[in-house]
């Protein structure tokens, strides 16, 4: 009696390649050029970006006609609670291209953030038009925050990338009022350089009143700009 030969055992399948720890299928590598990154910077990031959430939640309004303070029992287009369950947002400027709001962990009273509505990871990713808008409103917000807080000196800080201390990967500027500290010693004074300092939780009760003051000062500064343009460029003494 003859035995039928057994079929050959097939070879094992090739191993499935395991991605490296830094593999990210959804985002360009960090070595990508700024031109290539700008083409993908509009994509909604993963994990979701808190600044994109804010910009999608709050519609634009005319800076010279800011919405009134939100009533306690009625919704408003600038109600801080609209971003719930994320932290409350206290908007001070909202244009078609930019949005500004109080920092939830401020380095000083009046610390605000200004960012593009569209997700742009770094400053090199913004469009030329956005760059012009950023330049204009950085000056407006600097003047408005100074008037709202009564603090005459401030930092404007902008970080690009984790190695440069950028925490939220959505391009933003910090406007940080700086009260006088030189009389309190060199250590306290130098801690304000490059936007450094001690952060504290934002007091929400104070934040509502502060945001309203800043919105009103933005209105005042923009109206002075427009008046200056009508007068042929003569600078208003308040600016």
VEXDREN-2710 file (C-alpha; in Angstrom, 1 decimal):
% VEXDREN-2710
k/r/px/py/pz
1/UNK/0.0/0.0/0.0
2/UNK/1.4/3.3/-1.1
3/UNK/1.1/6.5/1.0
4/UNK/0.1/9.7/-0.8
5/UNK/2.8/12.4/-0.4
6/UNK/1.7/15.3/1.8
7/UNK/1.4/18.7/0.2
8/UNK/4.3/21.0/1.0
9/UNK/3.9/23.4/3.9
10/UNK/3.5/27.0/2.5
11/UNK/6.1/29.5/3.7
12/UNK/5.1/31.8/6.6
13/UNK/3.7/35.2/5.5
14/UNK/6.2/38.1/5.6
15/UNK/6.1/40.0/8.9
16/UNK/3.9/43.1/9.0
17/UNK/6.1/46.2/9.2
18/UNK/5.8/48.0/12.5
19/UNK/5.8/51.7/12.2
20/UNK/8.5/53.6/14.1
21/UNK/7.6/55.5/17.2
22/UNK/7.7/58.8/15.4
23/UNK/5.5/57.6/12.5
24/UNK/2.5/59.9/11.9
25/UNK/0.3/58.9/9.0
26/UNK/-1.7/62.1/9.1
27/UNK/0.8/65.0/9.3
28/UNK/3.9/65.9/7.3
29/UNK/7.2/65.2/8.9
30/UNK/9.0/67.9/10.8
31/UNK/11.6/68.2/8.1
32/UNK/9.0/69.3/5.5
33/UNK/9.5/72.7/4.0
34/UNK/7.3/75.6/5.1
35/UNK/5.8/75.7/1.6
36/UNK/4.7/72.1/1.9
37/UNK/3.5/72.5/5.5
38/UNK/1.3/75.5/4.5
39/UNK/-0.6/73.4/2.0
40/UNK/-1.6/70.9/4.8
41/UNK/-2.0/73.4/7.6
42/UNK/-5.7/73.9/6.9
43/UNK/-6.4/70.2/7.8
44/UNK/-8.1/69.8/11.2
45/UNK/-5.4/68.4/13.4
46/UNK/-5.5/65.2/15.4
47/UNK/-5.9/65.5/18.4
48/UNK/-8.3/68.4/17.9
49/UNK/-6.9/71.9/18.3
50/UNK/-8.4/74.0/21.1
51/UNK/-7.8/77.2/19.1
52/UNK/-9.6/75.7/16.1
53/UNK/-12.5/74.9/18.4
54/UNK/-12.6/78.5/19.6
55/UNK/-12.4/79.9/16.0
56/UNK/-15.2/77.7/14.9
57/UNK/-17.4/78.6/17.9
58/UNK/-17.2/82.4/17.8
59/UNK/-18.3/84.2/14.6
60/UNK/-16.7/87.4/13.4
61/UNK/-18.0/90.8/14.4
62/UNK/-17.2/94.4/13.5
63/UNK/-14.5/95.6/16.0
64/UNK/-16.2/99.0/16.1
65/UNK/-19.5/97.4/17.1
66/UNK/-18.6/94.7/19.7
67/UNK/-21.4/92.6/21.1
68/UNK/-22.7/93.7/24.5
69/UNK/-21.7/91.7/27.5
70/UNK/-23.5/88.4/27.6
71/UNK/-26.5/88.4/30.0
72/UNK/-26.3/85.8/32.8
73/UNK/-29.4/83.8/31.6
74/UNK/-29.3/84.3/27.9
75/UNK/-26.9/83.0/25.2
76/UNK/-24.7/85.5/23.3
77/UNK/-22.3/85.1/20.4
78/UNK/-19.5/85.9/22.8
79/UNK/-20.7/83.9/25.8
80/UNK/-17.6/82.3/27.5
81/UNK/-19.4/79.0/28.1
82/UNK/-19.9/78.3/24.3
83/UNK/-16.6/76.3/24.3
84/UNK/-17.8/74.0/27.0
85/UNK/-16.7/71.3/28.0
86/UNK/-13.4/72.9/27.2
87/UNK/-12.4/75.9/29.3
88/UNK/-14.4/79.2/29.0
89/UNK/-13.2/81.6/26.3
90/UNK/-13.2/85.3/26.8
91/UNK/-13.1/86.8/23.3
92/UNK/-11.7/90.3/22.8
93/UNK/-11.5/90.4/19.0
94/UNK/-13.1/88.3/16.2
95/UNK/-12.6/89.2/12.6
96/UNK/-13.0/87.0/9.5
97/UNK/-9.3/86.0/9.6
98/UNK/-8.2/86.4/13.3
99/UNK/-9.5/85.8/16.8
100/UNK/-8.1/87.0/20.1
101/UNK/-9.0/85.9/23.6
102/UNK/-7.7/86.0/27.2
103/UNK/-5.1/83.4/28.1
104/UNK/-6.5/80.9/30.5
105/UNK/-3.2/80.7/32.3
106/UNK/-2.0/84.3/32.2
107/UNK/1.4/85.5/33.0
108/UNK/-0.1/88.9/34.0
109/UNK/-3.4/90.7/34.2
110/UNK/-4.5/91.3/30.6
111/UNK/-2.5/88.5/28.9
112/UNK/-4.2/87.8/25.6
113/UNK/-3.6/85.5/22.6
114/UNK/-4.1/86.4/19.0
115/UNK/-4.2/83.6/16.3
116/UNK/-5.5/83.0/12.8
117/UNK/-8.9/81.4/12.4
118/UNK/-7.6/78.9/10.0
119/UNK/-5.2/76.3/11.5
120/UNK/-1.6/77.4/10.8
121/UNK/1.0/75.6/12.8
122/UNK/3.8/78.1/12.5
123/UNK/4.3/81.7/11.5
124/UNK/5.7/80.7/8.2
125/UNK/2.4/78.9/7.4
126/UNK/0.2/82.1/7.4
127/UNK/-0.8/83.7/4.2
128/UNK/0.4/87.2/3.2
129/UNK/-3.1/88.6/3.9
130/UNK/-3.2/87.0/7.3
131/UNK/0.3/88.3/8.0
132/UNK/-0.9/91.9/7.2
133/UNK/-3.9/91.4/9.5
134/UNK/-1.8/90.1/12.3
135/UNK/0.5/93.1/12.0
136/UNK/-2.4/95.5/12.1
137/UNK/-4.2/93.9/15.1
138/UNK/-1.1/93.3/17.1
139/UNK/-0.7/97.1/17.3
140/UNK/-4.4/97.6/18.0
141/UNK/-4.5/95.0/20.7
142/UNK/-1.3/96.3/22.3
143/UNK/-2.8/99.7/22.6
144/UNK/-6.2/98.4/23.7
145/UNK/-4.8/96.1/26.4
146/UNK/-2.5/98.9/27.7
147/UNK/-5.6/101.2/28.1
148/UNK/-7.8/98.4/29.6
149/UNK/-5.2/97.5/32.2
150/UNK/-3.4/100.8/32.8
151/UNK/0.0/99.1/32.2
152/UNK/2.2/100.9/29.8
153/UNK/4.8/98.2/29.0
154/UNK/4.2/94.8/27.5
155/UNK/5.8/91.8/25.7
156/UNK/4.8/90.5/22.3
157/UNK/5.9/86.9/22.0
158/UNK/5.5/84.3/19.3
159/UNK/6.9/80.7/19.5
160/UNK/7.4/78.3/16.6
161/UNK/7.7/74.6/17.4
162/UNK/8.0/72.5/20.6
163/UNK/11.7/73.3/21.0
164/UNK/10.8/77.0/21.0
165/UNK/8.2/76.5/23.8
166/UNK/5.1/76.4/21.5
167/UNK/2.6/74.4/23.5
168/UNK/-0.5/74.6/21.2
169/UNK/0.6/73.8/17.6
170/UNK/-1.6/76.6/16.2
171/UNK/0.3/79.8/15.4
172/UNK/-0.4/82.5/18.0
173/UNK/1.0/85.7/19.5
174/UNK/1.0/86.5/23.2
175/UNK/0.4/90.1/24.2
176/UNK/1.6/90.3/27.9
177/UNK/1.3/93.5/30.0
178/UNK/4.2/94.0/32.2
179/UNK/3.8/96.0/35.5
180/UNK/6.9/97.7/36.8
181/UNK/9.2/95.2/38.6
182/UNK/12.6/96.8/38.4
183/UNK/12.4/98.1/42.0
184/UNK/11.7/94.5/43.2
185/UNK/15.1/93.1/42.2
186/UNK/16.9/91.9/39.1
187/UNK/15.6/88.3/39.5
188/UNK/12.0/89.4/39.3
189/UNK/12.7/91.8/36.5
190/UNK/14.7/89.4/34.2
191/UNK/11.9/86.8/34.6
192/UNK/9.8/88.9/32.3
193/UNK/12.2/88.6/29.4
194/UNK/11.1/86.6/26.4
195/UNK/7.6/86.2/27.8
196/UNK/8.6/84.2/30.9
197/UNK/7.1/84.4/34.3
198/UNK/4.7/82.8/36.8
199/UNK/1.4/81.6/35.4
200/UNK/-1.8/81.6/37.4
201/UNK/-5.4/80.4/36.7
202/UNK/-7.6/82.9/35.1
203/UNK/-10.3/84.3/37.4
204/UNK/-13.5/84.0/35.4
205/UNK/-15.4/86.7/37.2
206/UNK/-12.6/89.2/36.6
207/UNK/-12.1/87.9/33.1
208/UNK/-15.6/88.8/31.9
209/UNK/-15.2/92.5/33.0
210/UNK/-11.6/92.6/31.6
211/UNK/-12.7/91.2/28.3
212/UNK/-15.4/93.8/28.0
213/UNK/-12.9/96.6/28.7
214/UNK/-10.5/95.3/26.1
215/UNK/-13.3/95.0/23.5
216/UNK/-14.3/98.6/24.2
217/UNK/-10.7/99.8/23.9
218/UNK/-10.3/97.9/20.7
219/UNK/-13.3/99.7/19.4
220/UNK/-11.8/103.0/20.5
221/UNK/-8.4/102.3/18.9
222/UNK/-9.9/101.2/15.6
223/UNK/-12.1/104.2/15.4
224/UNK/-9.1/106.5/16.1
225/UNK/-7.3/104.7/13.2
226/UNK/-10.2/105.3/10.9
227/UNK/-10.4/108.9/11.9
228/UNK/-6.7/109.3/11.4
229/UNK/-7.0/107.9/7.8
230/UNK/-9.8/110.3/7.1
231/UNK/-7.6/113.2/8.3
232/UNK/-4.9/112.2/5.9
233/UNK/-2.6/110.2/8.1
234/UNK/-2.2/112.6/11.0
235/UNK/-1.6/110.5/14.1
236/UNK/-4.0/110.7/17.0
237/UNK/-2.2/111.6/20.2
238/UNK/-3.8/108.7/22.0
239/UNK/-2.3/106.0/19.7
END
